[in-house]
Amino acid sequence: MKRLYIDRYTGKLERTDLYFVRLTLKDGTVLEDLEPRRLFPITRPNMFITLLDRNEKEAAFVRDLTEIDDASRIALEECFAEYYMIPKITHLLNADEKFGALSWSVDTDRGRISFQIRNRNSDIKKLWGTKRVIIRDSNDNRYEIPDVDALDSHSKHVLFSYL
């Protein structure tokens, strides 16, 4: 099957639900209930967007958000804001390790939360060349520290003992 590339000349997108968009092609064809997903959400968040149908098959593809019209770009960004909502850690309260499981209590921009980390070597990642840290908990939820330098000294001490 040939890939259907979408840009400002071939189609328009509009948000229809929390995570879904409708694609109207230039010829009038309408594809409903498409779920946009970033193929590289961390390294290329504005490029390589796949639009999946209800069967999770690719129905269309957006190479770059700058190639689509403003209304379509806003529709995708609103979907992404909901789907890729990653709480940002603002303060590490404490960390405890028992029987190989690491438990953290943190403050985030979404409130206070406690979670467990299975493997500190693979689930706590400092992104190379940046000040960002991505943490994955035992339930596959992700958390972000956007700038480790912005943390208070206690939080840095807790974090750096596990990096």
Secondary structure, 3 states (H helix, E strand, C coil): CCCCECCCCCEEEEECCCCCEEEEECCCCEEEEEEEEECCCCCCCCEEEEEECCCCCEEEEEEEHHHCCHHHHHHHHHHHHHHCCCCEEEEEEEEEEECCEEEEEEEECCEEEEEEECCHHHHEEECCCCCCEEEECCCCCEEEECCHHHCCHHHHHHHHCCC
